[in-house]
Amino acid sequence: MPSAIIAAKALPAQERRASIVASVVELAATRNPAEISTTAIAQQLGLTQGALFKHFASKDALLVAVIEWVEQTLNDRLDAAELNAESPLQALERVFHAHVQFVTEFPGAPRIVFSELQRGGGSLPRQAVRTLQARYGGRIRRLLTAAQAQQQLAVDLDVGAATTLFVGSIQGLVVQALLQDDFSHPARQATGLFALYRAAVEGNR
């Protein structure tokens, strides 16, 4: 995603919306997403708040667009990671590393997702995050089920638990990166962590 600090005033509407979304992701890389105001977003792009709200009716509408961008961009990478994999288990490993690479490149993305999950109630951004999580979990369950069908995994593997462990492993890397304020950490730990995960799900076949 190119830098959001561009001459947004000169952009067509669709590109301007994209630049606003990019600005939020960039700002969230170094700031608490919950504290990013529409004023800060507008200033990042050299816009007035009025111009910002011509493209998004509310801050929540903007956050929904950001989360949709996160899901689409991540899905594109995961689809590419799965492509031409020799087996479901190899595809699963590629998906793991592609996801880690995504959060390394766009640290603002997991910060926004975590921030929305901490919000109470049923806000539209929170609902969008829950939808993202459900679809992501569906992808991992599909790959695990396919790997199990090909006898790559333990025959008695609890696919639901294995899905939770896969997601939790990546989330754990993100939390460590946040605690250390170092988003190069996930990439350094990913290979070893997936090896442990793989050993767990393969079991004693």
N, C-alpha and C positions, 0 to 999 in steps of 0.2 A: 504494500500500500504506500503510495508516494506521500511525502510530507503534506500535512494539511495546511501548513503555513504558505498559502498561495493567494493569488489575486482572485478570491472567490467571487467578487462582484462582477467579474467579467465572464463567469461560467454560465452555460445553459442550466436550466432548472435541475435536470437529472444529475448532472455532474456536480452541481452545487450541493445537492442533497448528499451525494457520496462524499464530498469534501467535509461536510459537517459531521457525518458519521466518523470519518477518518480522524477528525479533530478530537472527538470524544475518546476514541481508542488511544490516541497519542497522549492526551492529557492524563488518562487513567493509568498510564504506564508509570507515572511518577507522583500521582496525587490520589488521595482517597476518592473513589468514584462518587460516593455519597455527598462529597463536599464540592463537586464540580458544578458550578452554577451556569445557567444559560448565559450570563454576562461573560464569564470566562471563556465559554465556547465561542461566543460572538467575537470577543476580542482576539482570540486565536486566529480567526479568519478575517478580521478587519470588517466585520459586519455589525449592524445594529441589532439589538434584540428583536426589533420589529421585522427586520429582514429574515432573521432566523425563524421566527414564528410564521412566516409566509410558507415555509417548507414543512414545518412540523407544528401541529396544533398545540402541542404541550411538550413538556420535558419527558413525560412518560412515553409519548408517541415517538420521540427521538430515541429514547432508550430501547424501545421495541425494535426500531430500525437498526440500531447498533447490534442488538442480540441476533437479529436476522442475518446481519452481515457476518457475525461470528460463526453462526451455524453454516451458512452457505460456503464461506471461505474454508472452514474446517472440513466440511463434507467434500468439497472439491479435492482437497489434499488427501483425504482418506480414500476417496474413490481411486485417485491416481496411485495410491500406495497399494491398494488391493489388485490393481490391474496387472495381469500376467504373473501373479503369484503362483508358485508351483503347487501350493497346497493351502487349505484353510488356515493351518497353523502358521505357515509363513506369512500369509496375508495378515493374520492377527499381529504378528511381530512387526510387520511393516506399518500397520495402523498405529501401534503403540509408539513407534519412533516418529511417525509423521505428526502425531498429536503433540508429542514432546517438542518437536521442532517448531510447531505452530505457536505454542505458548512461549517458547524462547524468543521467537521473532516478534510476537505481539503480546508482551506481558500485560498490557492494559486489558486484553480480552478476559483472562481468568479473573482479574481483579473486579471487572464489571459483573461477571457471572456470580462470583462469591458475594459481592455487595448486594445484588438483587435477591439472592437466596436468604439473606439476613433480614430483608424487609418483611414486616408483618403483613397480614392480610393477603388479599388476592389481586394485587396490582397487575396491570397488563404486562409490564416488563418481567415480573416474577413468573407469570403464567408462560411467557415466551421462553424463559429459562427452563421451566419444567418440561415444556414441549421438546426443547433441545435435548435435555437429559434423557427423556423417554426414547427419542429417536436414536440417540447415540447408543443407549443401552440395547436397543433392538438390533443394531448393527453388530455389537459384540456378541450377543446371544446367537445371532445367525451364524457367525464365524465359528463360535465354540461348538454349536450343534453340528455344523458341517464337519468340523475336525473330529468330533466324537464319532460321527457316522463312518468316517474313514479310519477309525481305530487309531487315531493319532493321540487321543486323550484317554484317561481312565474311563472304563466302561460305566463306573458308578459315579462319575463326576456330577456334582450338583451344579448345573449350568447357571442357575440363578446366582448362587454364591460365587461362582467363578467370574461372572459378569461384574458383581459388586467389587470383587477383589481387583479386577482389572481397572475399573474406574477409580477405585480408592487408591491404587498405586500411583496413578497419574496425579490425582488430587494431592496425595502426600508429597509428591515432588514439588508441586506448585506451592503448597504451604511452606515447605522448607525454603523455597526460593524467596517467598515473601518474608519469612522470618530473618533470612540472611541478607535480604535486599540484593539478591544475586540471581538473575534469571539465566545465568550460564550453568547454574547448578543442575537443573533437570537433565540437560544433555549429557553432563558428565556421569550421572548416576543411572541413566536409562538402560544401558546395556546390561549391567549387573543386576538391576532390579527385574528386568524382563526374564533374565536367566532363572532367577528365583521363582518368578511366577510360572514360567514354563515347567520347571521341575515339579511344582505343586499340582498343576493341572494334568500333567502327563501321568503322574502316579506310577504304580507298578503295573504296567500293561503286560 
